[in-house]
């Protein structure tokens, strides 16, 4: 679930490589204006390192779309 949240606030998809299982209760604090960044807070407060890598992703390309015609 954390990877999903990081995908939403990051610049691309987040992939979980931690191999941690189960649910965890944690508190992560950051301030977008005064810092730290969410990714610095992730490392400083939870000990998890967020690093950029190229990973394969699936996506759908829609080449065209039209409104349906009336029947």
N, CA, C, O and CB atoms as a CASP TS submission, in Angstrom:
PFRMAT TS
TARGET T0000
AUTHOR 0000-0000-0000
METHOD Language model
MODEL 1
PARENT N/A
ATOM      1  N   UNK     1       0.820  -1.183   0.000  1.00  0.00           N
ATOM      2  CA  UNK     1       0.000   0.000   0.000  1.00  0.00           C
ATOM      3  C   UNK     1       0.873   1.260   0.000  1.00  0.00           C
ATOM      4  O   UNK     1       0.515   2.262  -0.619  1.00  0.00           O
ATOM      5  CB  UNK     1      -0.937  -0.009   1.203  1.00  0.00           C
ATOM      6  N   UNK     2       1.998   1.209   0.683  1.00  0.00           N
ATOM      7  CA  UNK     2       2.900   2.360   0.708  1.00  0.00           C
ATOM      8  C   UNK     2       3.425   2.671  -0.691  1.00  0.00           C
ATOM      9  O   UNK     2       3.535   3.840  -1.060  1.00  0.00           O
ATOM     10  CB  UNK     2       4.072   2.103   1.669  1.00  0.00           C
ATOM     11  N   UNK     3       3.749   1.650  -1.471  1.00  0.00           N
ATOM     12  CA  UNK     3       4.229   1.865  -2.840  1.00  0.00           C
ATOM     13  C   UNK     3       3.158   2.563  -3.675  1.00  0.00           C
ATOM     14  O   UNK     3       3.482   3.410  -4.507  1.00  0.00           O
ATOM     15  CB  UNK     3       4.629   0.523  -3.495  1.00  0.00           C
ATOM     16  N   UNK     4       1.902   2.222  -3.468  1.00  0.00           N
ATOM     17  CA  UNK     4       0.802   2.869  -4.197  1.00  0.00           C
ATOM     18  C   UNK     4       0.721   4.348  -3.844  1.00  0.00           C
ATOM     19  O   UNK     4       0.541   5.187  -4.726  1.00  0.00           O
ATOM     20  CB  UNK     4      -0.541   2.175  -3.883  1.00  0.00           C
ATOM     21  N   UNK     5       0.852   4.670  -2.572  1.00  0.00           N
ATOM     22  CA  UNK     5       0.813   6.067  -2.138  1.00  0.00           C
ATOM     23  C   UNK     5       2.005   6.834  -2.705  1.00  0.00           C
ATOM     24  O   UNK     5       1.853   7.967  -3.161  1.00  0.00           O
ATOM     25  CB  UNK     5       0.800   6.157  -0.598  1.00  0.00           C
ATOM     26  N   UNK     6       3.188   6.225  -2.678  1.00  0.00           N
ATOM     27  CA  UNK     6       4.376   6.885  -3.222  1.00  0.00           C
ATOM     28  C   UNK     6       4.276   7.084  -4.725  1.00  0.00           C
ATOM     29  O   UNK     6       4.819   8.053  -5.256  1.00  0.00           O
ATOM     30  CB  UNK     6       5.621   6.079  -2.893  1.00  0.00           C
ATOM     31  N   UNK     7       3.589   6.180  -5.422  1.00  0.00           N
ATOM     32  CA  UNK     7       3.353   6.354  -6.853  1.00  0.00           C
ATOM     33  C   UNK     7       2.526   7.608  -7.095  1.00  0.00           C
ATOM     34  O   UNK     7       2.785   8.353  -8.040  1.00  0.00           O
ATOM     35  CB  UNK     7       2.644   5.119  -7.447  1.00  0.00           C
ATOM     36  N   UNK     8       1.541   7.840  -6.252  1.00  0.00           N
ATOM     37  CA  UNK     8       0.658   8.990  -6.423  1.00  0.00           C
ATOM     38  C   UNK     8       1.364  10.314  -6.176  1.00  0.00           C
ATOM     39  O   UNK     8       1.046  11.308  -6.829  1.00  0.00           O
ATOM     40  CB  UNK     8      -0.523   8.870  -5.501  1.00  0.00           C
ATOM     41  N   UNK     9       2.317  10.351  -5.247  1.00  0.00           N
ATOM     42  CA  UNK     9       2.990  11.618  -4.952  1.00  0.00           C
ATOM     43  C   UNK     9       4.331  11.749  -5.656  1.00  0.00           C
ATOM     44  O   UNK     9       4.931  12.824  -5.643  1.00  0.00           O
ATOM     45  CB  UNK     9       3.189  11.759  -3.464  1.00  0.00           C
ATOM     46  N   UNK    10       4.810  10.679  -6.268  1.00  0.00           N
ATOM     47  CA  UNK    10       6.113  10.698  -6.923  1.00  0.00           C
ATOM     48  C   UNK    10       6.019  11.062  -8.391  1.00  0.00           C
ATOM     49  O   UNK    10       4.981  11.519  -8.870  1.00  0.00           O
ATOM     50  CB  UNK    10       6.781   9.361  -6.778  1.00  0.00           C
ATOM     51  N   UNK    11       7.108  10.856  -9.089  1.00  0.00           N
ATOM     52  CA  UNK    11       7.196  11.193 -10.508  1.00  0.00           C
ATOM     53  C   UNK    11       7.017   9.986 -11.406  1.00  0.00           C
ATOM     54  O   UNK    11       7.220  10.080 -12.617  1.00  0.00           O
ATOM     55  CB  UNK    11       8.519  11.843 -10.801  1.00  0.00           C
ATOM     56  N   UNK    12       6.641   8.861 -10.839  1.00  0.00           N
ATOM     57  CA  UNK    12       6.455   7.643 -11.616  1.00  0.00           C
ATOM     58  C   UNK    12       6.032   6.515 -10.709  1.00  0.00           C
ATOM     59  O   UNK    12       5.789   6.723  -9.520  1.00  0.00           O
ATOM     60  CB  UNK    12       7.733   7.271 -12.369  1.00  0.00           C
ATOM     61  N   UNK    13       5.942   5.326 -11.258  1.00  0.00           N
ATOM     62  CA  UNK    13       5.501   4.194 -10.432  1.00  0.00           C
ATOM     63  C   UNK    13       6.534   3.828  -9.368  1.00  0.00           C
ATOM     64  O   UNK    13       7.741   3.887  -9.605  1.00  0.00           O
ATOM     65  CB  UNK    13       5.218   2.979 -11.313  1.00  0.00           C
ATOM     66  N   UNK    14       6.037   3.451  -8.199  1.00  0.00           N
ATOM     67  CA  UNK    14       6.907   2.968  -7.113  1.00  0.00           C
ATOM     68  C   UNK    14       6.758   1.451  -7.034  1.00  0.00           C
ATOM     69  O   UNK    14       5.645   0.925  -7.025  1.00  0.00           O
ATOM     70  CB  UNK    14       6.543   3.649  -5.728  1.00  0.00           C
ATOM     71  N   UNK    15       7.884   0.763  -6.976  1.00  0.00           N
ATOM     72  CA  UNK    15       7.892  -0.697  -6.908  1.00  0.00           C
ATOM     73  C   UNK    15       8.467  -1.102  -5.561  1.00  0.00           C
ATOM     74  O   UNK    15       9.523  -0.616  -5.157  1.00  0.00           O
ATOM     75  CB  UNK    15       8.715  -1.324  -8.085  1.00  0.00           C
ATOM     76  N   UNK    16       7.767  -1.994  -4.867  1.00  0.00           N
ATOM     77  CA  UNK    16       8.205  -2.448  -3.544  1.00  0.00           C
ATOM     78  C   UNK    16       9.194  -3.593  -3.706  1.00  0.00           C
ATOM     79  O   UNK    16       8.823  -4.682  -4.144  1.00  0.00           O
ATOM     80  CB  UNK    16       6.993  -2.892  -2.675  1.00  0.00           C
ATOM     81  N   UNK    17      10.454  -3.347  -3.352  1.00  0.00           N
ATOM     82  CA  UNK    17      11.502  -4.364  -3.416  1.00  0.00           C
ATOM     83  C   UNK    17      11.926  -4.802  -2.013  1.00  0.00           C
ATOM     84  O   UNK    17      12.940  -5.483  -1.861  1.00  0.00           O
ATOM     85  CB  UNK    17      12.716  -3.832  -4.196  1.00  0.00           C
ATOM     86  N   UNK    18      11.162  -4.419  -0.988  1.00  0.00           N
ATOM     87  CA  UNK    18      11.570  -4.691   0.390  1.00  0.00           C
ATOM     88  C   UNK    18      11.396  -6.149   0.790  1.00  0.00           C
ATOM     89  O   UNK    18      12.101  -6.620   1.682  1.00  0.00           O
ATOM     90  CB  UNK    18      10.788  -3.822   1.331  1.00  0.00           C
ATOM     91  N   UNK    19      10.495  -6.866   0.169  1.00  0.00           N
ATOM     92  CA  UNK    19      10.130  -8.244   0.520  1.00  0.00           C
ATOM     93  C   UNK    19       9.518  -8.329   1.913  1.00  0.00           C
ATOM     94  O   UNK    19       9.455  -9.410   2.497  1.00  0.00           O
ATOM     95  CB  UNK    19      11.354  -9.153   0.438  1.00  0.00           C
ATOM     96  N   UNK    20       9.067  -7.192   2.450  1.00  0.00           N
ATOM     97  CA  UNK    20       8.364  -7.193   3.731  1.00  0.00           C
ATOM     98  C   UNK    20       6.922  -7.618   3.488  1.00  0.00           C
ATOM     99  O   UNK    20       6.310  -7.208   2.502  1.00  0.00           O
ATOM    100  CB  UNK    20       8.427  -5.786   4.415  1.00  0.00           C
ATOM    101  N   UNK    21       6.382  -8.433   4.376  1.00  0.00           N
ATOM    102  CA  UNK    21       4.999  -8.873   4.250  1.00  0.00           C
ATOM    103  C   UNK    21       4.218  -8.446   5.486  1.00  0.00           C
ATOM    104  O   UNK    21       4.804  -8.092   6.509  1.00  0.00           O
ATOM    105  CB  UNK    21       4.922 -10.408   4.056  1.00  0.00           C
ATOM    106  N   UNK    22       2.935  -8.480   5.388  1.00  0.00           N
ATOM    107  CA  UNK    22       2.086  -8.129   6.520  1.00  0.00           C
ATOM    108  C   UNK    22       1.758  -6.650   6.535  1.00  0.00           C
ATOM    109  O   UNK    22       2.147  -5.895   5.644  1.00  0.00           O
ATOM    110  CB  UNK    22       2.754  -8.521   7.819  1.00  0.00           C
ATOM    111  N   UNK    23       1.033  -6.257   7.566  1.00  0.00           N
ATOM    112  CA  UNK    23       0.632  -4.867   7.720  1.00  0.00           C
ATOM    113  C   UNK    23       1.491  -4.203   8.795  1.00  0.00           C
ATOM    114  O   UNK    23       1.865  -4.836   9.782  1.00  0.00           O
ATOM    115  CB  UNK    23      -0.870  -4.764   8.078  1.00  0.00           C
ATOM    116  N   UNK    24       1.797  -2.932   8.593  1.00  0.00           N
ATOM    117  CA  UNK    24       2.616  -2.174   9.530  1.00  0.00           C
ATOM    118  C   UNK    24       1.895  -0.887   9.882  1.00  0.00           C
ATOM    119  O   UNK    24       1.236  -0.281   9.038  1.00  0.00           O
ATOM    120  CB  UNK    24       4.018  -1.878   8.939  1.00  0.00           C
ATOM    121  N   UNK    25       2.023  -0.483  11.109  1.00  0.00           N
ATOM    122  CA  UNK    25       1.462   0.779  11.575  1.00  0.00           C
ATOM    123  C   UNK    25       2.634   1.741  11.733  1.00  0.00           C
ATOM    124  O   UNK    25       3.561   1.469  12.496  1.00  0.00           O
ATOM    125  CB  UNK    25       0.655   0.606  12.930  1.00  0.00           C
ATOM    126  N   UNK    26       2.599   2.861  11.020  1.00  0.00           N
ATOM    127  CA  UNK    26       3.698   3.818  11.093  1.00  0.00           C
ATOM    128  C   UNK    26       3.161   5.223  10.925  1.00  0.00           C
ATOM    129  O   UNK    26       2.034   5.428  10.473  1.00  0.00           O
ATOM    130  CB  UNK    26       4.766   3.518  10.027  1.00  0.00           C
ATOM    131  N   UNK    27       3.977   6.178  11.294  1.00  0.00           N
ATOM    132  CA  UNK    27       3.651   7.590  11.132  1.00  0.00           C
ATOM    133  C   UNK    27       4.790   8.229  10.349  1.00  0.00           C
ATOM    134  O   UNK    27       5.957   8.102  10.722  1.00  0.00           O
ATOM    135  CB  UNK    27       3.432   8.304  12.522  1.00  0.00           C
ATOM    136  N   UNK    28       4.449   8.912   9.272  1.00  0.00           N
ATOM    137  CA  UNK    28       5.443   9.575   8.432  1.00  0.00           C
ATOM    138  C   UNK    28       5.047  11.041   8.321  1.00  0.00           C
ATOM    139  O   UNK    28       3.938  11.351   7.884  1.00  0.00           O
ATOM    140  CB  UNK    28       5.549   8.900   7.013  1.00  0.00           C
ATOM    141  N   UNK    29       5.940  11.947   8.711  1.00  0.00           N
ATOM    142  CA  UNK    29       5.641  13.384   8.718  1.00  0.00           C
ATOM    143  C   UNK    29       6.590  14.136   7.796  1.00  0.00           C
ATOM    144  O   UNK    29       7.802  13.922   7.818  1.00  0.00           O
ATOM    145  CB  UNK    29       5.733  13.950  10.145  1.00  0.00           C
ATOM    146  N   UNK    30       6.010  15.029   6.978  1.00  0.00           N
ATOM    147  CA  UNK    30       6.823  15.915   6.147  1.00  0.00           C
ATOM    148  C   UNK    30       6.027  17.174   5.858  1.00  0.00           C
ATOM    149  O   UNK    30       4.814  17.218   6.062  1.00  0.00           O
ATOM    150  CB  UNK    30       7.255  15.215   4.825  1.00  0.00           C
ATOM    151  N   UNK    31       6.710  18.179   5.389  1.00  0.00           N
ATOM    152  CA  UNK    31       6.088  19.463   5.069  1.00  0.00           C
ATOM    153  C   UNK    31       6.584  19.866   3.684  1.00  0.00           C
ATOM    154  O   UNK    31       7.783  20.052   3.477  1.00  0.00           O
ATOM    155  CB  UNK    31       6.428  20.570   6.152  1.00  0.00           C
ATOM    156  N   UNK    32       5.664  19.996   2.748  1.00  0.00           N
ATOM    157  CA  UNK    32       6.040  20.309   1.363  1.00  0.00           C
ATOM    158  C   UNK    32       6.744  21.658   1.225  1.00  0.00           C
ATOM    159  O   UNK    32       7.526  21.847   0.293  1.00  0.00           O
ATOM    160  CB  UNK    32       4.809  20.295   0.484  1.00  0.00           C
ATOM    161  N   UNK    33       6.485  22.586   2.124  1.00  0.00           N
ATOM    162  CA  UNK    33       7.111  23.905   1.987  1.00  0.00           C
ATOM    163  C   UNK    33       8.417  24.027   2.768  1.00  0.00           C
ATOM    164  O   UNK    33       9.371  24.623   2.270  1.00  0.00           O
ATOM    165  CB  UNK    33       6.151  24.978   2.446  1.00  0.00           C
ATOM    166  N   UNK    34       8.481  23.479   3.974  1.00  0.00           N
ATOM    167  CA  UNK    34       9.666  23.633   4.814  1.00  0.00           C
ATOM    168  C   UNK    34      10.551  22.395   4.858  1.00  0.00           C
ATOM    169  O   UNK    34      11.651  22.445   5.409  1.00  0.00           O
ATOM    170  CB  UNK    34       9.250  23.988   6.201  1.00  0.00           C
ATOM    171  N   UNK    35      10.090  21.282   4.285  1.00  0.00           N
ATOM    172  CA  UNK    35      10.877  20.052   4.283  1.00  0.00           C
ATOM    173  C   UNK    35      10.702  19.261   5.561  1.00  0.00           C
ATOM    174  O   UNK    35      10.102  19.779   6.503  1.00  0.00           O
ATOM    175  CB  UNK    35      12.337  20.366   4.079  1.00  0.00           C
ATOM    176  N   UNK    36      11.176  18.072   5.644  1.00  0.00           N
ATOM    177  CA  UNK    36      11.871  17.372   4.569  1.00  0.00           C
ATOM    178  C   UNK    36      10.894  16.907   3.490  1.00  0.00           C
ATOM    179  O   UNK    36       9.679  16.938   3.688  1.00  0.00           O
ATOM    180  CB  UNK    36      12.645  16.175   5.130  1.00  0.00           C
ATOM    181  N   UNK    37      11.432  16.478   2.351  1.00  0.00           N
ATOM    182  CA  UNK    37      10.587  15.927   1.297  1.00  0.00           C
ATOM    183  C   UNK    37      10.016  14.600   1.795  1.00  0.00           C
ATOM    184  O   UNK    37      10.563  14.015   2.730  1.00  0.00           O
ATOM    185  CB  UNK    37      11.390  15.735  -0.040  1.00  0.00           C
ATOM    186  N   UNK    38       8.928  14.111   1.193  1.00  0.00           N
ATOM    187  CA  UNK    38       8.394  12.815   1.642  1.00  0.00           C
ATOM    188  C   UNK    38       9.416  11.692   1.497  1.00  0.00           C
ATOM    189  O   UNK    38       9.416  10.751   2.290  1.00  0.00           O
ATOM    190  CB  UNK    38       7.134  12.463   0.855  1.00  0.00           C
ATOM    191  N   UNK    39      10.277  11.780   0.504  1.00  0.00           N
ATOM    192  CA  UNK    39      11.250  10.719   0.263  1.00  0.00           C
ATOM    193  C   UNK    39      12.408  10.782   1.257  1.00  0.00           C
ATOM    194  O   UNK    39      12.944   9.744   1.646  1.00  0.00           O
ATOM    195  CB  UNK    39      11.783  10.808  -1.162  1.00  0.00           C
ATOM    196  N   UNK    40      12.801  11.992   1.672  1.00  0.00           N
ATOM    197  CA  UNK    40      13.796  12.124   2.745  1.00  0.00           C
ATOM    198  C   UNK    40      13.206  11.654   4.061  1.00  0.00           C
ATOM    199  O   UNK    40      13.875  10.970   4.836  1.00  0.00           O
ATOM    200  CB  UNK    40      14.285  13.586   2.869  1.00  0.00           C
ATOM    201  N   UNK    41      11.959  12.016   4.318  1.00  0.00           N
ATOM    202  CA  UNK    41      11.281  11.588   5.549  1.00  0.00           C
ATOM    203  C   UNK    41      11.169  10.071   5.594  1.00  0.00           C
ATOM    204  O   UNK    41      11.301   9.465   6.658  1.00  0.00           O
ATOM    205  CB  UNK    41       9.879  12.227   5.653  1.00  0.00           C
ATOM    206  N   UNK    42      10.928   9.466   4.458  1.00  0.00           N
ATOM    207  CA  UNK    42      10.815   8.011   4.372  1.00  0.00           C
ATOM    208  C   UNK    42      12.096   7.345   4.861  1.00  0.00           C
ATOM    209  O   UNK    42      12.055   6.363   5.602  1.00  0.00           O
ATOM    210  CB  UNK    42      10.506   7.576   2.927  1.00  0.00           C
ATOM    211  N   UNK    43      13.235   7.891   4.439  1.00  0.00           N
ATOM    212  CA  UNK    43      14.514   7.314   4.850  1.00  0.00           C
ATOM    213  C   UNK    43      14.862   7.687   6.291  1.00  0.00           C
ATOM    214  O   UNK    43      15.299   6.835   7.065  1.00  0.00           O
ATOM    215  CB  UNK    43      15.626   7.776   3.910  1.00  0.00           C
ATOM    216  N   UNK    44      14.668   8.947   6.648  1.00  0.00           N
ATOM    217  CA  UNK    44      15.051   9.406   7.987  1.00  0.00           C
ATOM    218  C   UNK    44      14.164   8.808   9.084  1.00  0.00           C
ATOM    219  O   UNK    44      14.657   8.457  10.156  1.00  0.00           O
ATOM    220  CB  UNK    44      14.987  10.927   8.051  1.00  0.00           C
ATOM    221  N   UNK    45      12.873   8.693   8.823  1.00  0.00           N
ATOM    222  CA  UNK    45      11.942   8.278   9.865  1.00  0.00           C
ATOM    223  C   UNK    45      11.650   6.776   9.865  1.00  0.00           C
ATOM    224  O   UNK    45      11.404   6.194  10.921  1.00  0.00           O
ATOM    225  CB  UNK    45      10.659   9.033   9.713  1.00  0.00           C
ATOM    226  N   UNK    46      11.675   6.148   8.690  1.00  0.00           N
ATOM    227  CA  UNK    46      11.328   4.733   8.609  1.00  0.00           C
ATOM    228  C   UNK    46      12.492   3.844   8.195  1.00  0.00           C
ATOM    229  O   UNK    46      12.402   2.619   8.273  1.00  0.00           O
ATOM    230  CB  UNK    46      10.202   4.549   7.648  1.00  0.00           C
ATOM    231  N   UNK    47      13.594   4.465   7.751  1.00  0.00           N
ATOM    232  CA  UNK    47      14.749   3.678   7.334  1.00  0.00           C
ATOM    233  C   UNK    47      14.578   3.019   5.974  1.00  0.00           C
ATOM    234  O   UNK    47      15.292   2.071   5.649  1.00  0.00           O
ATOM    235  CB  UNK    47      15.032   2.629   8.355  1.00  0.00           C
ATOM    236  N   UNK    48      13.639   3.513   5.179  1.00  0.00           N
ATOM    237  CA  UNK    48      13.401   2.960   3.839  1.00  0.00           C
ATOM    238  C   UNK    48      13.977   3.915   2.803  1.00  0.00           C
ATOM    239  O   UNK    48      13.689   5.112   2.825  1.00  0.00           O
ATOM    240  CB  UNK    48      11.875   2.723   3.584  1.00  0.00           C
ATOM    241  N   UNK    49      14.780   3.391   1.907  1.00  0.00           N
ATOM    242  CA  UNK    49      15.421   4.221   0.886  1.00  0.00           C
ATOM    243  C   UNK    49      14.595   4.174  -0.383  1.00  0.00           C
ATOM    244  O   UNK    49      14.215   3.100  -0.849  1.00  0.00           O
ATOM    245  CB  UNK    49      16.874   3.751   0.609  1.00  0.00           C
ATOM    246  N   UNK    50      14.318   5.342  -0.939  1.00  0.00           N
ATOM    247  CA  UNK    50      13.573   5.465  -2.179  1.00  0.00           C
ATOM    248  C   UNK    50      14.563   5.871  -3.250  1.00  0.00           C
ATOM    249  O   UNK    50      15.135   6.959  -3.181  1.00  0.00           O
ATOM    250  CB  UNK    50      12.398   6.496  -2.057  1.00  0.00           C
ATOM    251  N   UNK    51      14.777   5.010  -4.246  1.00  0.00           N
ATOM    252  CA  UNK    51      15.739   5.347  -5.294  1.00  0.00           C
ATOM    253  C   UNK    51      15.112   5.150  -6.662  1.00  0.00           C
ATOM    254  O   UNK    51      14.250   4.293  -6.859  1.00  0.00           O
ATOM    255  CB  UNK    51      17.015   4.494  -5.162  1.00  0.00           C
ATOM    256  N   UNK    52      15.563   5.958  -7.589  1.00  0.00           N
ATOM    257  CA  UNK    52      15.040   5.925  -8.947  1.00  0.00           C
ATOM    258  C   UNK    52      15.696   4.798  -9.740  1.00  0.00           C
ATOM    259  O   UNK    52      16.917   4.645  -9.725  1.00  0.00           O
ATOM    260  CB  UNK    52      15.264   7.276  -9.645  1.00  0.00           C
ATOM    261  N   UNK    53      14.872   4.014 -10.433  1.00  0.00           N
ATOM    262  CA  UNK    53      15.347   2.941 -11.296  1.00  0.00           C
ATOM    263  C   UNK    53      14.419   2.846 -12.500  1.00  0.00           C
ATOM    264  O   UNK    53      13.276   3.302 -12.464  1.00  0.00           O
ATOM    265  CB  UNK    53      15.414   1.583 -10.529  1.00  0.00           C
ATOM    266  N   UNK    54      14.925   2.255 -13.544  1.00  0.00           N
ATOM    267  CA  UNK    54      14.067   1.953 -14.691  1.00  0.00           C
ATOM    268  C   UNK    54      13.484   0.563 -14.481  1.00  0.00           C
ATOM    269  O   UNK    54      14.210  -0.411 -14.282  1.00  0.00           O
ATOM    270  CB  UNK    54      14.861   2.038 -16.048  1.00  0.00           C
ATOM    271  N   UNK    55      12.149   0.491 -14.530  1.00  0.00           N
ATOM    272  CA  UNK    55      11.460  -0.788 -14.372  1.00  0.00           C
ATOM    273  C   UNK    55      10.409  -0.910 -15.465  1.00  0.00           C
ATOM    274  O   UNK    55       9.858   0.096 -15.910  1.00  0.00           O
ATOM    275  CB  UNK    55      10.812  -0.912 -12.957  1.00  0.00           C
ATOM    276  N   UNK    56      10.124  -2.140 -15.903  1.00  0.00           N
ATOM    277  CA  UNK    56       9.086  -2.304 -16.915  1.00  0.00           C
ATOM    278  C   UNK    56       7.701  -2.012 -16.319  1.00  0.00           C
ATOM    279  O   UNK    56       7.399  -2.431 -15.201  1.00  0.00           O
ATOM    280  CB  UNK    56       9.131  -3.733 -17.503  1.00  0.00           C
ATOM    281  N   UNK    57       6.887  -1.309 -17.057  1.00  0.00           N
ATOM    282  CA  UNK    57       5.517  -1.015 -16.623  1.00  0.00           C
ATOM    283  C   UNK    57       4.553  -1.328 -17.759  1.00  0.00           C
ATOM    284  O   UNK    57       4.913  -1.251 -18.934  1.00  0.00           O
ATOM    285  CB  UNK    57       5.377   0.471 -16.177  1.00  0.00           C
ATOM    286  N   UNK    58       3.348  -1.674 -17.402  1.00  0.00           N
ATOM    287  CA  UNK    58       2.302  -1.915 -18.389  1.00  0.00           C
ATOM    288  C   UNK    58       1.452  -0.659 -18.523  1.00  0.00           C
ATOM    289  O   UNK    58       1.198   0.038 -17.541  1.00  0.00           O
ATOM    290  CB  UNK    58       1.427  -3.138 -17.990  1.00  0.00           C
ATOM    291  N   UNK    59       1.019  -0.380 -19.733  1.00  0.00           N
ATOM    292  CA  UNK    59       0.141   0.759 -19.945  1.00  0.00           C
ATOM    293  C   UNK    59      -0.703   0.505 -21.181  1.00  0.00           C
ATOM    294  O   UNK    59      -0.390  -0.363 -21.996  1.00  0.00           O
ATOM    295  CB  UNK    59       0.951   2.071 -20.088  1.00  0.00           C
ATOM    296  N   UNK    60      -1.773   1.269 -21.309  1.00  0.00           N
ATOM    297  CA  UNK    60      -2.701   1.143 -22.434  1.00  0.00           C
ATOM    298  C   UNK    60      -2.599   2.411 -23.273  1.00  0.00           C
ATOM    299  O   UNK    60      -2.588   3.518 -22.735  1.00  0.00           O
ATOM    300  CB  UNK    60      -4.176   0.905 -21.942  1.00  0.00           C
ATOM    301  N   UNK    61      -2.526   2.246 -24.587  1.00  0.00           N
ATOM    302  CA  UNK    61      -2.502   3.383 -25.501  1.00  0.00           C
ATOM    303  C   UNK    61      -3.846   3.439 -26.202  1.00  0.00           C
ATOM    304  O   UNK    61      -4.261   2.462 -26.825  1.00  0.00           O
ATOM    305  CB  UNK    61      -1.327   3.273 -26.533  1.00  0.00           C
ATOM    306  N   UNK    62      -4.527   4.560 -26.111  1.00  0.00           N
ATOM    307  CA  UNK    62      -5.795   4.764 -26.798  1.00  0.00           C
ATOM    308  C   UNK    62      -5.492   5.644 -28.002  1.00  0.00           C
ATOM    309  O   UNK    62      -5.134   6.813 -27.851  1.00  0.00           O
ATOM    310  CB  UNK    62      -6.889   5.415 -25.850  1.00  0.00           C
ATOM    311  N   UNK    63      -5.637   5.078 -29.203  1.00  0.00           N
ATOM    312  CA  UNK    63      -5.281   5.822 -30.408  1.00  0.00           C
ATOM    313  C   UNK    63      -6.386   6.761 -30.866  1.00  0.00           C
ATOM    314  O   UNK    63      -6.105   7.783 -31.491  1.00  0.00           O
ATOM    315  CB  UNK    63      -4.941   4.866 -31.518  1.00  0.00           C
ATOM    316  N   UNK    64      -7.625   6.436 -30.571  1.00  0.00           N
ATOM    317  CA  UNK    64      -8.726   7.339 -30.922  1.00  0.00           C
ATOM    318  C   UNK    64      -9.934   6.991 -30.075  1.00  0.00           C
ATOM    319  O   UNK    64     -10.032   5.902 -29.510  1.00  0.00           O
ATOM    320  CB  UNK    64      -9.072   7.249 -32.436  1.00  0.00           C
ATOM    321  N   UNK    65     -10.850   7.944 -30.003  1.00  0.00           N
ATOM    322  CA  UNK    65     -12.095   7.747 -29.265  1.00  0.00           C
ATOM    323  C   UNK    65     -13.193   8.525 -29.955  1.00  0.00           C
ATOM    324  O   UNK    65     -12.963   9.629 -30.450  1.00  0.00           O
ATOM    325  CB  UNK    65     -11.952   8.188 -27.782  1.00  0.00           C
ATOM    326  N   UNK    66     -14.380   7.959 -29.991  1.00  0.00           N
ATOM    327  CA  UNK    66     -15.524   8.616 -30.607  1.00  0.00           C
ATOM    328  C   UNK    66     -16.734   8.457 -29.703  1.00  0.00           C
ATOM    329  O   UNK    66     -16.870   7.458 -28.996  1.00  0.00           O
ATOM    330  CB  UNK    66     -15.808   8.039 -32.015  1.00  0.00           C
ATOM    331  N   UNK    67     -17.615   9.456 -29.735  1.00  0.00           N
ATOM    332  CA  UNK    67     -18.861   9.333 -28.980  1.00  0.00           C
ATOM    333  C   UNK    67     -19.720   8.272 -29.647  1.00  0.00           C
ATOM    334  O   UNK    67     -19.699   8.148 -30.871  1.00  0.00           O
ATOM    335  CB  UNK    67     -19.619  10.698 -28.899  1.00  0.00           C
ATOM    336  N   UNK    68     -20.483   7.496 -28.861  1.00  0.00           N
ATOM    337  CA  UNK    68     -21.350   6.488 -29.473  1.00  0.00           C
ATOM    338  C   UNK    68     -22.477   7.160 -30.267  1.00  0.00           C
ATOM    339  O   UNK    68     -22.949   8.241 -29.915  1.00  0.00           O
ATOM    340  CB  UNK    68     -21.939   5.552 -28.391  1.00  0.00           C
ATOM    341  N   UNK    69     -22.887   6.498 -31.331  1.00  0.00           N
ATOM    342  CA  UNK    69     -23.995   7.006 -32.140  1.00  0.00           C
ATOM    343  C   UNK    69     -25.314   6.623 -31.499  1.00  0.00           C
ATOM    344  O   UNK    69     -25.398   5.620 -30.790  1.00  0.00           O
ATOM    345  CB  UNK    69     -23.921   6.465 -33.583  1.00  0.00           C
ATOM    346  N   UNK    70     -26.352   7.428 -31.747  1.00  0.00           N
ATOM    347  CA  UNK    70     -27.670   7.124 -31.211  1.00  0.00           C
ATOM    348  C   UNK    70     -28.280   5.962 -31.989  1.00  0.00           C
ATOM    349  O   UNK    70     -28.101   5.858 -33.203  1.00  0.00           O
ATOM    350  CB  UNK    70     -28.589   8.368 -31.268  1.00  0.00           C
ATOM    351  N   UNK    71     -28.999   5.092 -31.289  1.00  0.00           N
ATOM    352  CA  UNK    71     -29.654   3.955 -31.951  1.00  0.00           C
ATOM    353  C   UNK    71     -31.039   4.287 -32.369  1.00  0.00           C
ATOM    354  O   UNK    71     -31.730   3.444 -32.940  1.00  0.00           O
ATOM    355  CB  UNK    71     -29.682   2.755 -31.056  1.00  0.00           C
TER
END
